[in-house]
Each structure stands twice: as C-alpha cells, then as structure tokens.
Amino acid sequence: MQLTGNIPRLLAETAEAPRVLDVGGAHRPLNTATGTLDALAYAERGPVLFPDAPERFSAANWLQFDMCGRPWRAAGMPSGVADPRRADA
C-alpha cells in the first residue's frame, strides 16, 4: 500500500531509475516500474499511480507470481529487472 503523501517523492525517485521493481502493485501499478511481480495477471491490473506519466512496464516484463507461496528465487524475474538475489543488482 502506498501512502498518498509519498506518491510525488516516489515518482521523482523512480522516473529516471534504470531498473525499478514493483512488487504486489497490480491494483495501482507503479508506471515507472521496469518490471512487476504480482499474484494478479497483467490483464487484471488496475489504473496506474501516475496517470500523466508514461508506463515503463508491459505484459513482457510483468511476472504473475505468488510471492508468499514460494521463495522469489523460483520466480524467474522479468527481463531488465534487478534480481533481489544479487547484491550488485
């Protein structure tokens, strides 16, 4: 869940970042994310957090995965997204 007061800062800090992973944000996807990991499918996503900013995520870098069901290392992270298993990612 995003606190409304943090949304401008979130956009400012992620808009130009080379890799941004949105975890569990399908109901209000972070459109500055370069990849999304969520239990819901891409087709089930809700409206983006920033209606006036372009979306950097797509069906190609959206991974439907129940992150509570098994370790993330089993997910196979979307292309171009930081792998949380690597310290240098």
C-alpha beads as a LAMMPS data file, in Angstrom:
LAMMPS data file: protein, C-alpha beads

89 atoms
88 bonds

1 atom types
1 bond types

-500.0 500.0 xlo xhi
-500.0 500.0 ylo yhi
-500.0 500.0 zlo zhi

Masses

1 110.0

Atoms # bond

1 1 1 0.000 0.000 0.000
2 1 1 1.299 3.446 -0.915
3 1 1 0.788 6.409 1.366
4 1 1 -0.702 9.225 -0.717
5 1 1 1.782 11.753 0.635
6 1 1 4.707 9.672 -0.671
7 1 1 3.498 9.495 -4.279
8 1 1 5.282 12.659 -5.566
9 1 1 8.561 11.513 -3.987
10 1 1 8.096 8.011 -5.409
11 1 1 7.691 9.402 -8.923
12 1 1 10.708 11.700 -8.536
13 1 1 12.951 8.889 -7.292
14 1 1 11.911 6.256 -9.838
15 1 1 11.180 8.156 -13.069
16 1 1 14.772 8.018 -14.327
17 1 1 15.973 4.908 -12.483
18 1 1 17.271 2.232 -14.893
19 1 1 15.555 -0.620 -13.012
20 1 1 12.501 -0.438 -10.771
21 1 1 10.636 -3.493 -9.478
22 1 1 7.016 -3.078 -8.388
23 1 1 6.143 -5.904 -6.001
24 1 1 2.463 -6.514 -5.335
25 1 1 1.208 -3.360 -7.027
26 1 1 -1.318 -4.707 -9.515
27 1 1 -4.228 -2.745 -8.072
28 1 1 -2.349 0.565 -8.606
29 1 1 0.753 -0.281 -10.670
30 1 1 3.800 1.938 -10.446
31 1 1 4.068 3.072 -14.058
32 1 1 7.739 3.988 -13.602
33 1 1 8.496 0.316 -12.858
34 1 1 10.543 -1.567 -15.426
35 1 1 9.100 -4.847 -14.142
36 1 1 6.265 -6.046 -11.950
37 1 1 5.943 -9.094 -9.707
38 1 1 2.358 -9.732 -8.595
39 1 1 -0.116 -12.523 -7.877
40 1 1 -2.504 -10.954 -10.387
41 1 1 -2.038 -11.206 -14.133
42 1 1 -1.140 -8.214 -16.310
43 1 1 -4.672 -8.206 -17.753
44 1 1 -6.116 -7.838 -14.236
45 1 1 -4.103 -4.749 -13.283
46 1 1 -5.778 -1.564 -12.129
47 1 1 -5.131 2.070 -13.056
48 1 1 -1.556 3.330 -12.732
49 1 1 -0.424 5.567 -9.872
50 1 1 0.590 8.451 -12.166
51 1 1 -1.944 8.982 -14.962
52 1 1 0.217 11.665 -16.630
53 1 1 3.472 9.666 -16.679
54 1 1 4.290 7.013 -19.312
55 1 1 4.186 3.335 -18.368
56 1 1 7.532 1.542 -18.427
57 1 1 6.077 -1.870 -17.573
58 1 1 4.311 -4.130 -20.042
59 1 1 2.980 -7.661 -20.353
60 1 1 6.519 -8.716 -21.358
61 1 1 8.064 -7.652 -18.038
62 1 1 5.112 -8.467 -15.768
63 1 1 5.547 -11.720 -13.869
64 1 1 2.493 -13.301 -12.284
65 1 1 3.850 -14.917 -9.144
66 1 1 2.564 -15.510 -5.615
67 1 1 5.500 -14.189 -3.622
68 1 1 4.048 -15.656 -0.414
69 1 1 3.766 -19.123 -1.920
70 1 1 7.449 -19.853 -2.522
71 1 1 10.827 -18.089 -2.472
72 1 1 11.347 -15.351 -5.034
73 1 1 14.363 -17.157 -6.439
74 1 1 11.865 -19.562 -8.030
75 1 1 10.071 -16.721 -9.804
76 1 1 12.434 -16.069 -12.712
77 1 1 12.489 -12.269 -12.545
78 1 1 11.264 -10.255 -15.545
79 1 1 13.903 -9.185 -18.044
80 1 1 15.670 -5.947 -17.156
81 1 1 14.674 -6.044 -13.504
82 1 1 17.114 -6.200 -10.620
83 1 1 17.464 -9.716 -9.279
84 1 1 16.968 -9.462 -5.482
85 1 1 19.307 -12.454 -5.026
86 1 1 22.313 -10.445 -6.231
87 1 1 23.942 -7.836 -4.033
88 1 1 25.261 -5.945 -7.071
89 1 1 21.887 -5.807 -8.878

Bonds

1 1 1 2
2 1 2 3
3 1 3 4
4 1 4 5
5 1 5 6
6 1 6 7
7 1 7 8
8 1 8 9
9 1 9 10
10 1 10 11
11 1 11 12
12 1 12 13
13 1 13 14
14 1 14 15
15 1 15 16
16 1 16 17
17 1 17 18
18 1 18 19
19 1 19 20
20 1 20 21
21 1 21 22
22 1 22 23
23 1 23 24
24 1 24 25
25 1 25 26
26 1 26 27
27 1 27 28
28 1 28 29
29 1 29 30
30 1 30 31
31 1 31 32
32 1 32 33
33 1 33 34
34 1 34 35
35 1 35 36
36 1 36 37
37 1 37 38
38 1 38 39
39 1 39 40
40 1 40 41
41 1 41 42
42 1 42 43
43 1 43 44
44 1 44 45
45 1 45 46
46 1 46 47
47 1 47 48
48 1 48 49
49 1 49 50
50 1 50 51
51 1 51 52
52 1 52 53
53 1 53 54
54 1 54 55
55 1 55 56
56 1 56 57
57 1 57 58
58 1 58 59
59 1 59 60
60 1 60 61
61 1 61 62
62 1 62 63
63 1 63 64
64 1 64 65
65 1 65 66
66 1 66 67
67 1 67 68
68 1 68 69
69 1 69 70
70 1 70 71
71 1 71 72
72 1 72 73
73 1 73 74
74 1 74 75
75 1 75 76
76 1 76 77
77 1 77 78
78 1 78 79
79 1 79 80
80 1 80 81
81 1 81 82
82 1 82 83
83 1 83 84
84 1 84 85
85 1 85 86
86 1 86 87
87 1 87 88
88 1 88 89
